[in-house]
Amino acid sequence: MFNSNLIKAIVAVAIIAGGIYVIMIDEPAVPTGDINSIQPLPEQDEP
């Protein structure tokens, strides 16, 4: 019974540590700024 609880505790710690590691290492991509440079469409001669 003690071994089962020990294994569960080790697995839980490993999962939590892995999640924290991924969150700490993950670097979000820098926005390109394309959204701020939207140009209007050119006027059409005959729609």
Secondary structure, DSSP 8 states (H G I E B T S, - for coil): -HHHHHHHHHHHHHHHHHHHHHHHH--------GGGG-------S--
